[in-house]
Amino acid sequence: MTTNNTARAPVFETGTEALKTFGIPQSDLCKATGLSRSTVNRICAHGEWPAFGAGPALEHIDAYLVRRGLTHTQQRDVMQALHKKLAPVVLNTTEAVPPAPATETEEETMLLRHLRFSAKACEHFKIVRDPFIDELQNADDVFITDGIREVRAALRQTAKYGGMLAVVGEVGSGKSILRRDLHEWVNREGEPIIVVEPYVTNMEDSDTRGKNLRAKDIEGTVIRALDPHTRLAANTQDRTLQMHKLLKASAKLGQKHVIVVEEAHALSIPTLKHLKRLYELDDGFRRLLGIILIGQTELEGKLSERNAEVREMVGRCAVVHVGALDNHVAAYLRHKFERVGLDAAGLITPDAIEEITARLRHTVCETWGGKRTQREQSLCYPLAINNLVTRAMNEAVKIGAPRVTGGLIAAAVKGQ
């Protein structure tokens, strides 16, 4: 293993000092990451990050700093102050791929901002339709691996037979695609399943940062899905009874019901506990509601067996992970380009595939509760791959390269 031990000298001693310098209140980071005030305070003052969700939180902070108007250097200084105790290092995973440059940080490699193909790139590579934007028109457009197939099966089983399921994945891992795939399957196969999806726009786990989705909101969504013309009962007990009666009547007609909550990492602990009680609604031995929670890695932290507040739910909720595409990058790109009539082999060289995999794989050290752990983290997820390849193809046009090479992938990372 080769690590990059040379780093840019820190400008700020703590994240608190960095935020003060640029006039950034900690409350803004709470809103950007969905983390609690006490957690953000520990990060800023001591560099202590939670055991779960550090990667997505860093991405949200980075995006916030961009919106705030900080320069690239200022962003790097703030991010280094906030996460220097995570001490990211880069693995030299293959002999063909050199270690990352000493000045390269985790954000620069992994958190590439979204770009579209330039007009010149479309002309150069004969791209008629973008393979990465609004490309999903039917089930055949979904890229499937054994891991994705397992998550898909778990979703379908929960929708059809009941249970509680949490689908956890990093930003851009394809969670929303799997949710859409579930809808497509229900409609295509004519399954007698009513999928109930509460709106999660502006949802946060605290009303100080957004709108907290409550049990009464979910019950109202279930009632409207079963009978759009029913007037919602105002009293909490009456509304629950109203929903229970509608579910029983619908079940007698052979219907199954499943609640799907996206962005579930932003659910409050009380709402998670209420969902468990909704799951227990029954008609004799028959449960009336399945529950599917789809969220980022913070959701797994909330559902941890170490979290005493949700111990009632932990034993009943299965957790599945949307994994990275480490060993499937070539197949993924081949699939995406074939769906728009292009040959990936004619666009991307084998060493570029190796470079993509290496650039999106890191070793991360985390400190939590005074304990330091090290783990390998991969962000070989569709969104990260899409952004990196798009950048590299735009770079290729500038030098007239016929294909994307490993060098162009590296240039895309450095030139972001």
C-alpha positions as CSV (number, residue, x, y, z in Angstrom):
1,M,0.0,0.0,0.0
2,T,1.3,3.4,-0.9
3,T,0.0,6.5,1.0
4,N,0.3,10.1,0.3
5,N,1.8,11.6,3.5
6,T,2.7,15.0,2.2
7,A,-0.1,17.5,2.6
8,R,-0.7,21.2,2.3
9,A,0.1,23.0,5.5
10,P,-3.1,23.8,7.5
11,V,-4.3,27.4,7.4
12,F,-6.7,27.1,10.3
13,E,-6.3,25.2,13.5
14,T,-10.0,24.3,13.8
15,G,-13.1,24.3,11.7
16,T,-14.6,26.9,14.1
17,E,-11.7,29.3,13.2
18,A,-12.2,28.7,9.5
19,L,-16.0,29.4,9.6
20,K,-15.5,32.5,11.7
21,T,-13.0,33.8,9.2
22,F,-15.5,33.6,6.3
23,G,-18.5,34.6,8.4
24,I,-20.2,31.2,8.1
25,P,-22.5,30.2,11.0
26,Q,-22.5,26.6,12.1
27,S,-26.3,26.6,11.7
28,D,-25.7,26.8,7.9
29,L,-23.7,23.5,8.1
30,C,-26.5,21.9,10.0
31,K,-28.9,22.8,7.2
32,A,-26.5,21.7,4.5
33,T,-25.7,18.3,6.0
34,G,-28.8,17.4,8.1
35,L,-26.5,16.8,11.1
36,S,-27.5,18.0,14.5
37,R,-26.1,21.2,16.1
38,S,-24.1,19.2,18.7
39,T,-22.6,17.0,16.0
40,V,-21.6,20.0,13.8
41,N,-20.1,21.6,16.9
42,R,-17.9,18.6,17.6
43,I,-16.8,18.5,14.0
44,C,-15.9,22.2,14.0
45,A,-14.3,22.3,17.4
46,H,-12.5,18.9,17.6
47,G,-12.7,17.3,14.1
48,E,-14.8,14.5,15.6
49,W,-17.0,13.0,12.9
50,P,-19.8,10.5,13.3
51,A,-19.2,6.9,12.5
52,F,-21.7,7.1,9.6
53,G,-22.3,9.6,6.9
54,A,-19.0,11.5,6.8
55,G,-18.6,11.2,3.0
56,P,-22.0,12.6,2.1
57,A,-21.7,15.3,4.8
58,L,-18.4,16.5,3.2
59,E,-20.1,16.6,-0.2
60,H,-23.0,18.7,1.1
61,I,-20.6,21.1,2.8
62,D,-18.4,21.4,-0.3
63,A,-21.5,22.2,-2.4
64,Y,-22.6,24.8,0.2
65,L,-19.2,26.5,0.1
66,V,-19.5,26.8,-3.7
67,R,-23.0,28.4,-3.4
68,R,-21.5,30.8,-0.8
69,G,-19.0,32.0,-3.4
70,L,-15.8,30.9,-1.8
71,T,-12.8,30.4,-4.2
72,H,-11.4,27.0,-4.8
73,T,-8.4,27.7,-2.4
74,Q,-10.8,29.0,0.3
75,Q,-13.0,25.9,-0.1
76,R,-9.9,23.7,0.3
77,D,-8.8,25.6,3.5
78,V,-12.2,25.3,5.1
79,M,-12.6,21.6,4.2
80,Q,-9.1,20.8,5.4
81,A,-9.8,22.5,8.8
82,L,-13.1,20.6,9.1
83,H,-11.9,17.1,8.3
84,K,-8.2,17.0,8.8
85,K,-8.6,14.4,11.6
86,L,-10.2,12.1,9.1
87,A,-6.8,12.1,7.4
88,P,-7.7,10.8,4.0
89,V,-5.0,8.9,2.1
90,V,-5.0,7.4,-1.4
91,L,-4.4,3.8,-2.0
92,N,-2.1,2.8,-4.9
93,T,-4.4,-0.1,-5.8
94,T,-2.6,-1.2,-9.0
95,E,0.9,-0.9,-10.1
96,A,-0.2,0.8,-13.3
97,V,-1.7,3.7,-11.5
98,P,0.7,6.1,-9.7
99,P,0.0,7.6,-6.3
100,A,-2.1,10.7,-6.2
101,P,-0.2,14.0,-6.3
102,A,0.8,15.4,-2.9
103,T,-1.5,18.4,-3.2
104,E,-4.6,16.4,-4.1
105,T,-7.3,16.1,-1.4
106,E,-10.3,13.8,-1.1
107,E,-12.8,16.4,-2.3
108,E,-10.8,17.2,-5.4
109,T,-10.8,13.6,-6.5
110,M,-14.2,12.4,-5.4
111,L,-16.6,15.3,-5.4
112,L,-16.6,16.3,-9.0
113,R,-19.2,18.8,-9.9
114,H,-21.7,18.0,-12.6
115,L,-21.1,19.0,-16.2
116,R,-22.9,18.2,-19.5
117,F,-21.1,17.2,-22.7
118,S,-20.0,20.2,-24.6
119,A,-21.3,20.8,-28.1
120,K,-17.9,20.1,-29.4
121,A,-17.7,16.8,-27.5
122,C,-21.1,15.7,-28.9
123,E,-19.8,16.5,-32.4
124,H,-16.4,14.9,-31.9
125,F,-17.8,11.6,-30.4
126,K,-21.0,11.6,-32.4
127,I,-23.2,11.7,-29.3
128,V,-26.8,12.2,-30.3
129,R,-28.3,11.6,-26.9
130,D,-26.5,12.1,-23.5
131,P,-26.1,8.6,-21.9
132,F,-26.0,10.1,-18.4
133,I,-28.8,12.6,-18.3
134,D,-32.5,11.6,-18.3
135,E,-31.5,8.4,-20.0
136,L,-33.8,6.0,-18.2
137,Q,-36.8,5.5,-20.5
138,N,-37.6,1.9,-19.5
139,A,-36.4,-1.0,-17.4
140,D,-33.8,-2.1,-20.0
141,D,-32.0,1.2,-19.4
142,V,-31.2,0.2,-15.8
143,F,-27.7,-1.3,-15.3
144,I,-27.9,-4.5,-13.2
145,T,-25.2,-6.2,-11.2
146,D,-25.7,-9.1,-8.8
147,G,-25.6,-6.6,-5.9
148,I,-28.2,-4.4,-7.5
149,R,-30.3,-7.4,-8.4
150,E,-30.3,-8.4,-4.7
151,V,-31.5,-4.9,-3.6
152,R,-34.1,-4.9,-6.3
153,A,-35.4,-8.3,-5.1
154,A,-35.6,-7.1,-1.5
155,L,-37.6,-4.1,-2.6
156,R,-40.0,-6.2,-4.6
157,Q,-40.4,-8.8,-1.8
158,T,-41.2,-6.1,0.7
159,A,-43.7,-4.5,-1.6
160,K,-45.4,-7.8,-2.3
161,Y,-45.2,-9.6,1.0
162,G,-44.6,-6.9,3.6
163,G,-41.9,-6.2,6.1
164,M,-39.7,-3.3,6.9
165,L,-36.7,-2.5,4.7
166,A,-34.0,0.2,4.7
167,V,-32.1,0.8,1.4
168,V,-28.9,2.7,2.2
169,G,-26.4,4.1,-0.3
170,E,-24.1,7.0,-0.9
171,V,-25.0,10.1,-2.9
172,G,-25.4,9.1,-6.6
173,S,-25.3,5.4,-5.9
174,G,-28.6,4.7,-7.8
175,K,-31.1,4.6,-4.9
176,S,-33.7,6.7,-6.7
177,I,-33.3,4.6,-9.9
178,L,-34.2,1.5,-7.9
179,R,-37.3,3.2,-6.5
180,R,-38.4,4.1,-10.0
181,D,-37.6,0.5,-11.1
182,L,-40.0,-0.7,-8.3
183,H,-42.8,1.5,-9.7
184,E,-42.1,0.2,-13.2
185,W,-42.2,-3.4,-12.1
186,V,-45.6,-2.9,-10.3
187,N,-47.1,-1.2,-13.3
188,R,-45.6,-3.6,-15.9
189,E,-46.5,-6.8,-14.0
190,G,-49.9,-5.5,-12.9
191,E,-49.1,-6.3,-9.3
192,P,-52.0,-5.5,-6.9
193,I,-49.8,-3.2,-4.9
194,I,-50.6,0.4,-3.9
195,V,-47.3,2.3,-3.5
196,V,-47.7,5.2,-1.1
197,E,-45.0,7.9,-1.3
198,P,-45.2,10.9,1.1
199,Y,-43.8,14.1,-0.5
200,V,-40.3,14.8,1.0
201,T,-39.7,18.2,-0.5
202,N,-37.9,20.4,2.1
203,M,-38.0,17.5,4.6
204,E,-35.6,17.7,7.5
205,D,-35.5,16.0,10.9
206,S,-36.0,19.3,12.6
207,D,-38.5,22.1,12.0
208,T,-35.7,24.6,12.5
209,R,-34.0,23.4,9.3
210,G,-37.0,22.4,7.1
211,K,-40.3,20.6,7.4
212,N,-40.4,17.5,9.7
213,L,-42.4,14.7,8.1
214,R,-44.7,13.5,10.9
215,A,-46.8,10.3,11.3
216,K,-50.0,12.3,10.7
217,D,-48.6,13.5,7.4
218,I,-47.9,9.9,6.4
219,E,-51.3,8.7,7.5
220,G,-52.9,11.5,5.4
221,T,-50.9,10.3,2.4
222,V,-52.1,6.7,2.9
223,I,-55.7,7.8,3.2
224,R,-55.6,9.9,0.1
225,A,-54.0,7.1,-1.9
226,L,-56.8,4.7,-0.9
227,D,-59.7,7.2,-1.2
228,P,-58.8,10.6,-2.7
229,H,-62.2,12.0,-2.0
230,T,-62.3,11.2,1.8
231,R,-62.1,14.2,4.1
232,L,-59.2,13.7,6.6
233,A,-60.2,13.4,10.2
234,A,-58.7,16.2,12.3
235,N,-58.2,14.3,15.5
236,T,-55.1,12.1,15.6
237,Q,-56.8,9.0,16.9
238,D,-59.7,9.4,14.4
239,R,-57.3,9.8,11.5
240,T,-55.4,6.6,12.5
241,L,-58.8,4.7,12.8
242,Q,-59.9,6.2,9.4
243,M,-56.7,4.9,7.8
244,H,-56.9,1.5,9.5
245,K,-60.5,1.0,8.2
246,L,-59.5,1.9,4.6
247,L,-56.5,-0.4,4.7
248,K,-58.7,-3.3,5.9
249,A,-61.3,-2.7,3.2
250,S,-58.6,-2.5,0.5
251,A,-56.9,-5.7,1.8
252,K,-60.2,-7.5,1.5
253,L,-60.2,-6.6,-2.2
254,G,-56.7,-8.3,-2.6
255,Q,-54.6,-5.1,-2.5
256,K,-51.2,-4.9,-0.8
257,H,-49.8,-1.6,0.5
258,V,-46.3,-0.3,0.9
259,I,-45.1,3.1,2.2
260,V,-41.9,4.3,0.4
261,V,-40.0,7.2,2.0
262,E,-37.1,8.6,0.0
263,E,-34.5,10.8,1.7
264,A,-35.3,8.8,4.8
265,H,-32.0,9.8,6.4
266,A,-33.8,13.1,7.1
267,L,-36.6,11.5,9.1
268,S,-36.7,12.4,12.8
269,I,-36.4,9.7,15.4
270,P,-40.0,10.1,16.6
271,T,-41.3,9.6,13.0
272,L,-39.2,6.5,12.6
273,K,-40.7,5.1,15.8
274,H,-44.2,6.0,14.5
275,L,-43.5,4.1,11.3
276,K,-42.8,1.0,13.2
277,R,-46.3,1.3,14.8
278,L,-47.9,1.8,11.4
279,Y,-46.2,-1.3,10.3
280,E,-47.9,-3.2,13.2
281,L,-51.4,-2.4,12.0
282,D,-53.1,-5.6,11.0
283,D,-56.3,-7.4,10.2
284,G,-56.0,-10.6,12.2
285,F,-52.7,-12.3,11.2
286,R,-52.4,-10.1,8.1
287,R,-50.2,-7.0,8.3
288,L,-51.6,-4.2,6.2
289,L,-48.5,-2.1,5.5
290,G,-45.0,-2.7,4.3
291,I,-42.4,0.0,5.0
292,I,-39.5,0.9,2.7
293,L,-37.0,3.6,3.7
294,I,-34.5,4.9,1.1
295,G,-31.7,7.1,2.3
296,Q,-28.1,8.1,2.5
297,T,-25.6,6.5,5.0
298,E,-26.8,8.6,7.9
299,L,-30.0,6.5,7.8
300,E,-28.0,3.4,8.9
301,G,-26.6,5.4,11.8
302,K,-30.1,6.3,12.9
303,L,-31.1,2.6,12.7
304,S,-27.9,1.4,14.5
305,E,-28.4,-1.1,17.3
306,R,-26.4,1.3,19.4
307,N,-29.2,3.8,19.1
308,A,-31.4,3.1,22.1
309,E,-34.1,5.4,20.8
310,V,-35.0,3.1,17.9
311,R,-34.3,-0.3,19.5
312,E,-38.0,-1.3,18.8
313,M,-37.4,-0.8,15.1
314,V,-33.9,-2.2,14.7
315,G,-34.9,-5.8,15.2
316,R,-37.7,-5.5,12.6
317,C,-36.0,-3.5,9.9
318,A,-33.7,-5.2,7.4
319,V,-30.9,-3.1,5.9
320,V,-29.5,-3.5,2.4
321,H,-26.8,-1.5,0.8
322,V,-26.5,-0.2,-2.7
323,G,-22.8,-1.0,-3.4
324,A,-20.2,0.6,-5.5
325,L,-19.4,-0.5,-9.1
326,D,-15.7,-1.2,-8.4
327,N,-15.6,-4.4,-10.5
328,H,-18.2,-3.3,-13.0
329,V,-17.1,0.1,-14.3
330,A,-16.3,-1.2,-17.8
331,A,-19.6,-3.1,-18.0
332,Y,-21.5,-0.1,-16.7
333,L,-20.0,2.3,-19.3
334,R,-20.5,-0.3,-22.0
335,H,-24.2,-0.5,-21.1
336,K,-24.7,3.2,-20.9
337,F,-23.1,4.0,-24.2
338,E,-24.8,1.0,-26.0
339,R,-28.2,2.4,-24.9
340,V,-27.5,5.5,-27.0
341,G,-26.0,3.7,-29.9
342,L,-22.3,4.1,-29.1
343,D,-19.5,1.7,-28.6
344,A,-17.7,2.3,-25.3
345,A,-14.5,0.5,-26.5
346,G,-14.2,3.0,-29.2
347,L,-14.5,5.9,-26.8
348,I,-12.6,4.8,-23.6
349,T,-9.3,2.9,-23.3
350,P,-8.8,0.1,-20.7
351,D,-6.3,2.1,-18.8
352,A,-8.9,4.9,-18.4
353,I,-11.2,2.3,-16.7
354,E,-8.4,1.4,-14.3
355,E,-7.8,5.1,-13.6
356,I,-11.5,5.8,-12.9
357,T,-11.6,2.9,-10.4
358,A,-8.4,4.0,-8.7
359,R,-9.4,7.7,-8.6
360,L,-12.7,6.9,-6.9
361,R,-11.2,4.6,-4.2
362,H,-9.7,5.9,-1.0
363,T,-8.7,4.9,2.5
364,V,-10.3,7.1,5.1
365,C,-9.5,7.5,8.8
366,E,-12.4,8.4,11.1
367,T,-12.3,9.5,14.7
368,W,-15.3,9.1,16.8
369,G,-15.5,9.0,20.6
370,G,-11.8,9.2,20.8
371,K,-11.3,6.1,18.8
372,R,-9.6,6.1,15.4
373,T,-10.5,3.6,12.7
374,Q,-9.5,3.2,9.1
375,R,-11.5,1.8,6.2
376,E,-11.5,1.8,2.5
377,Q,-14.1,3.9,0.8
378,S,-15.2,3.6,-2.8
379,L,-17.3,6.2,-4.7
380,C,-17.4,4.2,-7.9
381,Y,-21.1,5.0,-8.1
382,P,-23.0,6.0,-11.3
383,L,-23.1,9.7,-10.5
384,A,-19.4,10.0,-9.8
385,I,-18.5,7.8,-12.9
386,N,-20.8,9.8,-15.1
387,N,-19.3,13.2,-14.0
388,L,-15.7,12.0,-14.4
389,V,-16.2,10.5,-17.8
390,T,-18.1,13.6,-19.1
391,R,-15.3,15.8,-17.9
392,A,-12.6,13.6,-19.5
393,M,-14.5,13.5,-22.9
394,N,-14.8,17.3,-22.8
395,E,-11.0,17.4,-22.2
396,A,-10.3,15.0,-25.0
397,V,-11.9,17.3,-27.5
398,K,-9.5,20.1,-26.6
399,I,-6.5,18.0,-27.7
400,G,-8.3,16.1,-30.5
401,A,-7.9,12.7,-28.8
402,P,-10.0,10.0,-30.4
403,R,-10.5,8.2,-27.1
404,V,-10.4,8.9,-23.4
405,T,-7.2,7.6,-21.8
406,G,-6.0,7.3,-18.2
407,G,-4.1,10.5,-18.6
408,L,-7.3,12.4,-19.6
409,I,-9.1,10.9,-16.6
410,A,-6.3,12.3,-14.3
411,A,-6.5,15.6,-16.1
412,A,-10.2,15.8,-15.6
413,V,-9.7,15.3,-11.9
414,K,-6.9,17.9,-11.6
415,G,-8.7,20.5,-13.8
416,Q,-12.1,20.5,-12.1
